[in-house]
Amino acid sequence: MKKSNAQRDSGMALVVSLMIILLLAVLVHRFTFTSRVQVAAAANLRDQFQAECMALSGLEAAMAVLAMDDTEEVDHLGEPWALFRGSPELSLPETEEGGFLVWIQDENSKINLNRIVGKDGTTTDMFIRRQLDRLLSFFGVPSDMRDSLLDCLEDWIDSDDLQKLNGAEDQYYMSLERPYHAANRPLRTVGELYLVKGWQEVLEVKLESGVKITDLLTVNPTGGRINVNTASALVLQSLSPEIDDSTALQVIALREEAPLAGPQLLPPPFRRGGVSTHIQFSGSLFLIQSQGLFRRAVSNAQMVVARGVQQWKVLARRIE
């Protein structure tokens, strides 16, 4: 029996209706999915903004702690600025909202890489070079490799294009698969060492204590003097071949009993002319690192501040 035109039309209408319903269901699902993605993105953006605000709050809190330091002549690791860690409740597992973690470091506890080249941009500061050479030896770098690393570092920083005996200038860097120019200026970050010939391998080395060589280096304008109240044993040893591990540990034991305010109690190697002019007992420059957290969002910020007359001066600030 043949179907009537009415039956055929009714069947077609049903098929069309089902297709329309299916299309609407797909559109609704897509709209709902897009809305959820946008809401989640907005929530993540909000949380990231809050985390950034927390990180900036950490910087301000650290500045407030530093401002309370009224002993400019002596800076040591027992002071509030060295012990300040930010929001203590972040260590509790039930913490759901946010806060900040802060670390304040005395940059005068580190070796200034840029000081290896003199202010004229071409000459070598032999004290700093020997200091860096000894530091590299503590990380197991052989003598011939140390010479090459330091020559390459000087070539990277100095203002001329004259290549040192074991160094590298544009001729080497421009021959790489991904070429770039030698900077011929002071390093802007310690991480820039990765660009200098030979240094990448050394930067990955860790001692048993977990210390990396980058933990002991700075590019900030410290003046080149080391604060014996805050420097690590390795940095203290780097000052002179006469300062061995036991001598460095002796200084650390002395400063733990009472902060050192002068050279009187220091072992003889620290009081000799070559070393005495490269040490001090306070910090002139501090690095503040702040990590802001809000729910699952994390933001990092850092700031370099210098001690001035009755106030602190911000030299640099960066938010990641």
C-alpha positions as CSV (number, residue, x, y, z in Angstrom):
1,M,0.0,0.0,0.0
2,K,1.4,3.4,-1.0
3,K,1.9,6.1,1.7
4,S,-0.2,9.2,1.3
5,N,1.3,12.6,0.8
6,A,0.3,13.5,4.4
7,Q,2.2,10.6,5.8
8,R,5.3,11.4,3.9
9,D,5.1,15.0,4.9
10,S,4.6,14.0,8.6
11,G,7.6,11.7,8.5
12,M,9.8,14.4,6.9
13,A,8.6,16.9,9.5
14,L,9.6,14.5,12.3
15,V,13.1,14.0,10.8
16,V,13.5,17.7,10.4
17,S,12.4,18.3,14.0
18,L,14.8,15.7,15.3
19,M,17.7,17.3,13.4
20,I,16.7,20.7,14.7
21,I,16.6,19.4,18.3
22,L,20.0,17.7,17.8
23,L,21.5,20.9,16.4
24,L,20.1,22.9,19.3
25,A,21.5,20.4,21.8
26,V,25.0,20.7,20.1
27,L,24.7,24.5,20.2
28,V,23.6,24.5,23.9
29,H,26.5,22.1,24.8
30,R,29.0,24.2,22.9
31,F,27.7,27.4,24.5
32,T,27.8,25.8,28.0
33,F,31.3,24.5,27.4
34,T,32.5,27.9,26.2
35,S,30.9,29.6,29.1
36,R,32.6,27.3,31.5
37,V,36.0,27.8,29.9
38,Q,35.5,31.6,30.0
39,V,34.4,31.4,33.7
40,A,37.4,29.2,34.5
41,A,39.8,31.5,32.6
42,A,38.3,34.6,34.4
43,A,38.8,32.8,37.8
44,N,42.4,31.9,36.9
45,L,43.1,35.4,35.8
46,R,41.6,36.7,39.1
47,D,43.6,34.3,41.1
48,Q,46.8,35.2,39.2
49,F,46.1,38.8,39.8
50,Q,45.6,38.1,43.5
51,A,48.8,36.1,43.6
52,E,50.7,39.0,42.0
53,C,49.3,41.4,44.6
54,M,50.5,39.0,47.3
55,A,54.0,38.9,45.8
56,L,54.1,42.7,45.8
57,S,52.8,42.8,49.3
58,G,55.7,40.5,50.2
59,L,58.2,43.1,48.8
60,E,56.6,45.9,50.8
61,A,56.6,43.8,54.0
62,A,60.3,43.0,53.5
63,M,61.0,46.7,53.0
64,A,59.3,47.4,56.3
65,V,61.4,44.8,58.0
66,L,64.6,46.3,56.5
67,A,63.5,49.8,57.5
68,M,63.5,48.6,61.2
69,D,67.2,47.7,61.0
70,D,68.9,50.4,63.1
71,T,72.4,48.8,63.2
72,E,73.9,49.9,59.9
73,E,77.4,49.1,61.0
74,V,76.7,45.4,61.3
75,D,74.4,43.0,59.4
76,H,74.3,39.4,60.4
77,L,72.1,36.3,59.9
78,G,70.4,36.6,63.3
79,E,68.7,39.8,62.5
80,P,64.9,40.1,61.7
81,W,65.5,40.7,58.0
82,A,67.4,37.5,57.6
83,L,64.8,35.4,59.5
84,F,61.7,37.0,57.9
85,R,59.8,34.5,55.8
86,G,56.4,36.2,55.2
87,S,53.1,34.6,55.9
88,P,53.7,31.8,58.5
89,E,50.2,30.3,57.9
90,L,51.2,29.2,54.4
91,S,53.0,26.3,56.0
92,L,49.7,24.9,57.3
93,P,48.1,22.3,55.0
94,E,44.6,23.7,55.6
95,T,45.4,27.1,54.2
96,E,43.1,27.7,51.2
97,E,43.5,31.3,50.4
98,G,46.7,33.2,49.9
99,G,49.8,34.9,51.3
100,F,53.4,35.4,50.5
101,L,56.8,33.9,51.2
102,V,59.8,36.1,51.4
103,W,63.6,35.7,51.4
104,I,66.0,38.6,52.0
105,Q,69.6,38.1,51.0
106,D,72.6,40.3,51.7
107,E,74.2,40.7,48.2
108,N,77.5,41.5,49.9
109,S,77.6,37.8,50.9
110,K,78.3,36.9,47.3
111,I,81.0,37.4,44.7
112,N,80.4,40.2,42.2
113,L,81.0,38.7,38.7
114,N,81.1,42.1,36.9
115,R,84.0,43.2,39.1
116,I,86.4,40.9,37.2
117,V,86.7,43.7,34.7
118,G,87.8,47.1,35.9
119,K,85.8,50.3,35.7
120,D,87.7,51.3,32.5
121,G,86.0,48.3,30.8
122,T,89.2,46.6,29.7
123,T,91.6,45.8,32.5
124,T,91.4,42.8,34.8
125,D,90.8,42.9,38.6
126,M,93.2,40.2,39.6
127,F,91.8,39.8,43.1
128,I,88.3,39.1,41.8
129,R,89.7,36.8,39.1
130,R,91.7,34.8,41.7
131,Q,88.6,34.7,44.0
132,L,86.5,33.3,41.2
133,D,89.2,30.8,40.3
134,R,89.2,29.4,43.8
135,L,85.4,29.3,43.9
136,L,85.4,27.3,40.6
137,S,88.0,24.9,42.1
138,F,85.6,24.1,45.0
139,F,83.1,22.9,42.4
140,G,85.7,20.5,40.9
141,V,86.6,22.5,37.8
142,P,90.1,21.7,36.6
143,S,92.7,24.4,36.3
144,D,92.9,24.7,32.5
145,M,89.1,24.8,32.3
146,R,89.0,27.6,34.9
147,D,91.4,29.7,32.9
148,S,89.2,29.3,29.8
149,L,86.0,30.1,31.8
150,L,87.4,33.3,33.3
151,D,88.9,34.4,29.9
152,C,85.5,33.9,28.3
153,L,83.8,35.8,31.1
154,E,86.2,38.7,30.7
155,D,85.7,38.8,26.9
156,W,81.9,38.8,27.4
157,I,82.1,41.8,29.8
158,D,84.9,43.9,28.5
159,S,84.2,46.6,26.0
160,D,86.7,45.6,23.3
161,D,86.7,42.9,20.7
162,L,90.2,41.6,21.5
163,Q,90.0,37.9,22.3
164,K,92.0,36.6,25.3
165,L,94.2,33.5,25.0
166,N,91.5,31.1,26.1
167,G,88.5,33.4,25.6
168,A,85.8,34.0,23.1
169,E,84.4,37.0,21.2
170,D,82.0,37.5,18.3
171,Q,83.9,35.1,16.0
172,Y,82.9,32.2,18.2
173,Y,79.4,33.2,19.2
174,M,78.4,34.1,15.6
175,S,79.6,30.7,14.4
176,L,77.0,28.9,16.6
177,E,73.9,27.2,15.1
178,R,71.9,30.0,16.7
179,P,74.4,32.9,16.6
180,Y,74.4,35.9,18.9
181,H,76.9,38.7,19.7
182,A,79.2,38.9,22.8
183,A,77.6,41.4,25.1
184,N,80.7,43.6,25.7
185,R,79.1,45.0,28.8
186,P,78.5,43.9,32.4
187,L,76.2,41.0,33.0
188,R,72.6,42.0,33.8
189,T,71.7,38.7,35.5
190,V,73.6,35.7,36.8
191,G,71.6,33.6,34.4
192,E,73.3,35.4,31.5
193,L,76.3,33.2,32.3
194,Y,74.5,30.4,30.3
195,L,75.3,32.4,27.2
196,V,79.0,32.6,27.9
197,K,81.2,29.9,26.4
198,G,81.8,26.9,28.6
199,W,79.8,28.1,31.6
200,Q,76.6,26.1,31.1
201,E,78.1,22.8,32.3
202,V,79.5,24.4,35.5
203,L,76.2,26.1,36.4
204,E,74.5,22.7,36.6
205,V,76.9,21.3,39.1
206,K,75.6,20.8,42.7
207,L,77.6,20.1,45.8
208,E,76.5,17.5,48.3
209,S,74.9,20.3,50.3
210,G,72.7,21.2,47.3
211,V,74.6,24.5,46.7
212,K,75.1,25.6,43.1
213,I,77.7,28.2,42.1
214,T,75.0,30.6,41.1
215,D,73.9,30.8,44.8
216,L,77.2,32.4,45.6
217,L,77.4,35.0,42.7
218,T,75.8,38.3,42.0
219,V,75.8,41.0,39.3
220,N,74.4,43.7,41.5
221,P,76.7,46.7,42.3
222,T,78.0,45.6,45.7
223,G,81.4,47.3,45.4
224,G,83.1,43.9,45.5
225,R,83.5,43.7,49.3
226,I,82.3,40.6,51.2
227,N,80.4,40.8,54.4
228,V,82.0,38.2,56.7
229,N,78.9,38.2,58.9
230,T,76.7,36.7,56.1
231,A,79.0,35.0,53.6
232,S,79.0,31.3,53.3
233,A,82.1,29.2,54.1
234,L,82.9,28.8,50.4
235,V,82.8,32.5,49.7
236,L,85.0,33.2,52.8
237,Q,87.5,30.5,51.5
238,S,87.6,32.1,48.1
239,L,89.1,35.3,49.6
240,S,92.6,33.8,50.0
241,P,94.4,30.4,49.6
242,E,95.4,30.8,53.2
243,I,91.7,30.5,54.3
244,D,90.9,26.8,54.4
245,D,87.7,25.1,55.5
246,S,88.6,25.1,59.2
247,T,89.5,28.8,59.2
248,A,86.2,29.7,57.4
249,L,84.2,27.6,59.9
250,Q,86.1,29.3,62.8
251,V,84.8,32.7,61.5
252,I,81.3,31.3,61.3
253,A,81.5,30.0,64.8
254,L,82.7,33.4,66.0
255,R,79.9,35.3,64.3
256,E,77.3,32.9,65.7
257,E,78.5,33.8,69.3
258,A,78.3,37.5,68.5
259,P,78.2,39.5,65.3
260,L,81.6,40.7,64.1
261,A,81.9,44.5,64.1
262,G,85.6,44.7,63.2
263,P,88.7,42.6,62.2
264,Q,90.0,42.3,65.8
265,L,88.7,38.7,66.3
266,L,89.3,37.5,62.8
267,P,92.0,34.9,62.0
268,P,95.3,36.4,60.7
269,P,94.5,35.7,56.9
270,F,91.6,38.0,57.1
271,R,93.6,40.8,58.6
272,R,96.3,40.8,55.9
273,G,96.3,43.7,53.4
274,G,95.1,41.8,50.3
275,V,92.0,40.5,52.1
276,S,91.3,43.2,54.7
277,T,90.5,45.7,51.9
278,H,87.9,43.3,50.4
279,I,85.8,42.6,53.5
280,Q,83.2,44.5,55.5
281,F,80.9,43.8,58.4
282,S,77.6,45.0,57.0
283,G,75.5,44.9,53.8
284,S,75.0,47.8,51.4
285,L,72.8,46.0,49.0
286,F,70.0,43.5,49.5
287,L,68.0,41.2,47.2
288,I,64.3,40.6,48.2
289,Q,62.6,37.6,46.7
290,S,58.8,37.3,47.2
291,Q,56.5,34.5,46.1
292,G,52.8,35.3,46.2
293,L,50.2,32.5,46.4
294,F,46.5,32.6,46.0
295,R,44.7,29.3,45.8
296,R,46.5,27.5,43.0
297,A,48.1,30.6,41.4
298,V,51.7,31.6,42.0
299,S,53.5,34.8,41.2
300,N,57.2,35.6,41.8
301,A,58.7,39.1,42.3
302,Q,62.1,40.4,43.3
303,M,63.7,43.7,44.1
304,V,67.2,45.0,44.7
305,V,67.4,47.7,47.3
306,A,70.4,49.8,48.5
307,R,70.9,51.2,51.9
308,G,70.9,55.0,51.7
309,V,71.0,57.8,54.2
310,Q,68.0,57.3,56.5
311,Q,66.1,55.4,53.7
312,W,66.3,52.5,51.3
313,K,66.6,53.0,47.6
314,V,65.0,50.6,45.1
315,L,67.5,49.8,42.3
316,A,65.5,47.3,40.4
317,R,62.2,45.4,40.6
318,R,60.8,42.5,38.5
319,I,57.6,40.5,38.5
320,E,57.2,37.1,36.9
